Amino acid sequence: MNYGIVKPVLIAFFISVLLSPMMIRYLHKLKFGQFIRGEGPESHLKKSGTPTMGGLIILLGIVIASLFYVRRYPMIIPVLFVTLGFGFIGFIDDYIKVVMKRNLGLRAWQKMFGQIVVTGIFAYYLINYTQTGTSMLIPFTHGKYLNLGVFFIPAVFIILLGTVNGANFTDGLDGLASSVTVLIATFFTVAAIGMGHNDLAAGIWPVSCATVGSLLGFLVFNVYPARVFMGDTGSLALGGFVAATALMLRLSLFIPIVALIYMIEVLSVMAQVLYFKMTKGKRLFKMAPIHHHFELSGWPETKVVAIFAITTAVCCLIGLVAI
């Protein structure tokens, strides 16, 4: 058995675990604490002041561990670019919220502009400098591909922006986005190794392994009661990682399966807004995204996280069967 795949996991894990206490103290010193909105669940008010922007820890673990493999596996680079690109947008958003005390952060058009720029550069690279092509593997078809042709570029934008916002909505409870995404990253690792006959797939596993390790290390300090939050720095970066990895592996059509929780979170917000407008003020859920609905229905925060993580684990197993 080749134990080489364990190395980037362990490197990223120890970087994340060792950096976290120092970063938490530093963020406390700078008073980079999370602002808790008054309209959220009352139980979250006690979390006010918990250091945010902890996504920097996740990114450092991923990047440092991946750098050991970049020369041998250059396909890591576009995934890192998207992860860091969206992480940078999230960092600016967090900085404006926490340091400049503008609770809404970046304006919607500013955030969207940044996301479109990062996605556009990635799409250009994908088409011109990789062998990915315009095809995506269709789940449960035993190797059949859907060729999108001229619709591939619009699909890249939809997939990336949708997944990033899904990850962002999922980041609302202690350890939720981390635990869900570490399972998705594990799925991509297993898929990449299993598709090792494909040169493209073979070059992706180090960065997905690094993401698994970094998230496991971060979870030590992010599980309930969280000592640090990832902020938009982390959630946008993780959404970018998931979408970019899926696109590089031609597994984009598997995102609704393995990242089902992302999708449910987004759909719950859309349904809430639509229902509110159609009924002139009535709510479909007690609160959206839907993890808050379960909280307000009496579920402990830890139960919501556990159920969502178990759901993701089962979905990832289904995803592996579907390849």
C-alpha positions in Angstrom: 0.0 0.0 0.0 1.2 3.5 -0.9 1.2 5.6 2.3 2.3 8.7 0.4 -1.2 10.1 0.4 -1.1 10.4 4.2 1.8 12.9 4.1 0.0 16.0 2.9 -2.8 15.2 5.3 -0.5 15.1 8.3 1.6 18.1 7.2 -1.5 20.3 6.8 -3.0 18.9 10.0 0.0 19.8 12.2 0.4 23.2 10.5 -3.2 23.9 11.3 -3.1 22.6 14.8 0.1 24.4 15.7 -0.9 27.7 14.1 -4.4 27.9 15.6 -3.5 28.7 19.2 -1.1 31.4 18.1 -3.5 32.8 15.5 -6.4 32.8 18.0 -4.3 34.8 20.5 -3.2 37.2 17.8 -6.8 37.7 16.6 -7.9 38.3 20.2 -5.2 40.9 20.6 -6.3 42.7 17.4 -9.9 42.4 18.6 -10.9 40.7 15.4 -14.1 39.3 17.0 -17.2 38.1 15.3 -20.2 40.5 15.2 -23.4 38.6 16.0 -26.5 40.1 14.3 -29.4 40.7 16.7 -32.0 39.0 14.4 -30.1 35.7 14.7 -30.8 33.0 17.2 -30.5 34.3 20.8 -28.2 31.4 21.7 -25.6 32.9 19.3 -25.3 36.2 21.1 -22.8 34.7 23.6 -20.5 34.0 20.6 -20.0 37.7 20.0 -16.3 38.5 20.2 -15.1 35.1 19.2 -12.1 35.5 16.8 -13.1 35.3 13.2 -11.0 35.2 10.0 -9.7 31.8 11.1 -9.9 30.8 7.5 -6.4 32.1 7.3 -5.3 29.1 9.3 -7.0 26.7 6.9 -5.5 28.4 3.9 -2.0 28.4 5.4 -2.3 24.6 6.0 -3.5 23.9 2.5 -0.9 26.1 0.8 2.2 25.1 2.7 1.4 21.4 2.4 0.6 21.7 -1.3 3.8 23.6 -2.0 5.8 20.3 -1.4 4.0 18.8 -4.4 3.6 21.7 -6.9 6.6 20.8 -9.0 5.5 17.2 -9.5 1.8 17.9 -9.7 1.3 21.3 -11.4 -2.5 20.7 -11.7 -2.6 21.8 -8.1 -1.9 25.4 -9.2 -5.4 26.2 -10.6 -7.1 24.7 -7.6 -4.9 26.8 -5.3 -5.5 29.9 -7.4 -9.3 29.6 -7.0 -9.1 28.7 -3.3 -6.8 31.6 -2.6 -8.7 34.0 -4.9 -12.0 33.4 -3.2 -10.3 33.4 0.2 -8.9 36.8 -0.6 -12.3 38.2 -1.4 -13.6 36.7 1.9 -10.7 38.2 3.8 -11.5 41.7 2.5 -15.1 41.2 3.4 -14.2 40.1 6.9 -11.7 42.9 7.3 -14.4 45.5 6.4 -16.8 43.9 8.9 -14.5 43.4 11.8 -11.9 46.2 11.5 -13.8 48.9 9.7 -17.0 48.1 11.6 -19.1 48.0 8.5 -21.4 45.1 9.4 -22.4 44.2 5.8 -18.8 44.0 4.6 -18.3 44.3 0.9 -21.2 45.6 -1.1 -23.0 42.9 -3.1 -21.7 44.2 -6.5 -18.1 44.4 -5.2 -18.2 40.8 -3.9 -19.8 39.6 -7.2 -17.3 41.5 -9.3 -14.4 39.8 -7.5 -15.9 36.4 -7.8 -16.5 36.9 -11.5 -12.9 37.9 -12.1 -11.5 34.9 -10.2 -13.9 32.6 -12.0 -13.2 34.1 -15.4 -9.4 33.7 -15.0 -9.9 30.1 -13.9 -12.3 29.3 -16.8 -9.7 30.7 -19.3 -7.0 28.6 -17.8 -9.2 25.5 -17.7 -10.0 25.8 -21.5 -6.5 26.9 -22.7 -4.0 25.2 -20.4 -5.5 21.9 -19.2 -6.8 18.8 -20.9 -10.1 19.0 -19.0 -12.1 19.8 -22.1 -15.8 20.7 -21.9 -17.0 17.3 -20.7 -18.4 16.2 -17.3 -18.8 12.7 -16.0 -22.5 11.8 -15.7 -23.3 10.0 -12.3 -24.4 6.4 -12.4 -23.6 5.9 -16.1 -20.4 3.9 -15.8 -18.1 6.4 -17.6 -20.4 8.3 -19.9 -19.7 12.1 -20.3 -21.8 15.1 -21.0 -20.1 17.4 -23.5 -21.4 21.0 -22.9 -19.5 22.5 -25.8 -20.1 26.3 -25.9 -22.2 26.1 -22.7 -19.2 25.0 -20.7 -18.0 28.4 -19.8 -21.4 29.6 -18.5 -21.6 26.3 -16.6 -18.3 27.0 -14.9 -19.6 30.4 -13.7 -22.8 28.8 -12.4 -21.0 25.9 -10.7 -18.3 28.1 -9.0 -20.5 30.9 -7.9 -23.3 28.6 -6.7 -20.9 26.3 -4.8 -19.1 29.2 -3.2 -22.3 30.8 -2.0 -23.5 27.4 -0.8 -20.4 27.0 1.4 -20.9 30.5 2.7 -24.5 29.9 3.8 -23.4 26.6 5.4 -21.0 28.4 7.7 -23.4 29.4 10.5 -22.8 26.9 13.3 -19.7 25.8 15.2 -17.9 23.2 13.1 -20.7 22.9 10.5 -18.9 24.1 7.3 -15.6 22.5 8.4 -17.1 19.1 9.1 -19.2 19.0 5.9 -16.4 20.2 3.7 -13.7 17.8 5.2 -16.0 15.0 4.1 -16.4 16.4 0.6 -12.6 16.9 0.3 -12.2 13.2 1.4 -14.6 12.2 -1.4 -12.5 14.1 -4.0 -9.3 12.6 -2.6 -10.6 9.0 -3.0 -12.1 9.9 -6.4 -8.8 11.3 -7.6 -6.8 8.3 -6.4 -9.4 5.9 -7.9 -9.2 7.8 -11.2 -5.4 7.6 -11.1 -5.1 6.3 -14.6 -6.2 9.8 -15.7 -3.2 12.2 -15.6 -5.5 15.1 -14.7 -7.0 13.3 -11.8 -3.6 12.0 -10.5 -2.4 15.6 -10.1 -5.2 16.7 -7.8 -4.9 14.4 -4.8 -2.2 16.4 -2.9 -4.3 19.5 -2.6 -7.4 17.6 -1.6 -5.4 15.7 1.0 -4.0 19.0 2.3 -7.5 20.4 2.6 -8.6 17.3 4.6 -5.7 17.7 7.0 -6.0 21.5 7.4 -9.7 21.2 8.1 -9.2 18.4 10.7 -6.7 20.6 12.5 -9.0 23.6 12.3 -11.9 21.6 13.6 -10.0 21.0 16.9 -10.6 24.6 17.7 -13.8 25.1 15.6 -16.1 22.5 17.1 -18.7 23.5 19.7 -18.0 25.7 21.6 -15.8 27.3 18.9 -12.7 29.2 19.9 -12.4 30.6 16.4 -14.6 31.0 13.3 -13.4 30.7 9.8 -15.3 33.8 8.5 -15.9 34.5 4.9 -12.1 34.0 4.4 -12.6 30.3 5.1 -16.1 29.7 3.7 -15.5 31.3 0.3 -12.1 29.7 0.0 -13.6 26.2 0.7 -16.5 26.7 -1.7 -13.9 27.7 -4.4 -11.8 24.6 -3.6 -14.8 22.3 -3.9 -16.0 23.7 -7.2 -12.5 24.0 -8.8 -11.6 20.5 -7.7 -14.8 19.1 -9.2 -14.2 21.0 -12.5 -10.6 19.7 -12.7 -11.8 16.1 -12.1 -14.7 16.5 -14.5 -17.0 15.7 -11.5 -19.0 18.9 -11.4 -22.3 16.9 -11.8 -21.5 15.2 -8.6 -21.6 18.4 -6.6 -25.4 18.2 -6.0 -24.8 14.7 -4.6 -21.7 15.2 -2.3 -22.4 18.8 -1.5 -26.1 18.3 -1.0 -26.0 20.3 2.3 -24.6 23.3 0.4 -27.4 23.1 -2.1 -30.1 22.7 0.6 -28.8 25.8 2.5 -28.9 27.9 -0.7 -32.3 26.6 -1.7 -33.7 27.3 1.8 -32.7 30.9 1.6 -34.1 31.3 -1.9 -37.4 29.6 -0.8 -37.6 31.8 2.3 -37.2 35.0 0.3 -39.6 33.9 -2.5 -42.3 32.7 0.0 -41.9 36.0 2.0 -42.6 38.1 -1.1 -45.4 35.9 -2.4 -47.3 35.9 1.0 -46.5 39.5 1.9 -44.6 38.8 5.1 -45.1 35.2 6.0 -42.1 32.8 6.5 -41.7 29.3 5.2 -39.0 28.5 7.8 -38.4 29.9 11.3 -35.2 31.2 9.9 -32.9 30.7 6.9 -30.4 29.2 6.1 -32.2 26.0 7.2 -29.7 25.0 9.9 -31.1 28.0 12.0 -34.6 26.6 11.4 -33.6 23.3 13.1 -31.9 25.3 15.9 -35.1 27.3 16.6 -37.1 24.1 16.4 -35.3 22.9 19.5 -32.3 20.9 18.1 -29.1 21.5 20.0 -26.4 23.1 17.8 -24.2 19.9 18.0 -27.1 17.8 16.8 -27.6 19.9 13.7 -23.9 19.7 12.9 -23.9 15.9 13.5 -26.9 15.2 11.3 -25.6 17.4 8.5 -22.2 15.8 8.6 -23.8 12.3 8.6 -25.9 13.3 5.7 -22.8 14.5 3.8 -20.9 11.2 4.6 -23.7 9.1 3.2 -24.0 11.4 0.1 -20.2 11.0 -0.4 -20.5 7.2 -0.3 -23.4 7.5 -2.9 -21.1 9.7 -5.0 -18.3 7.1 -5.0 -20.8 4.5 -6.1 -22.0 6.8 -8.9 -18.5 7.2 -10.4 
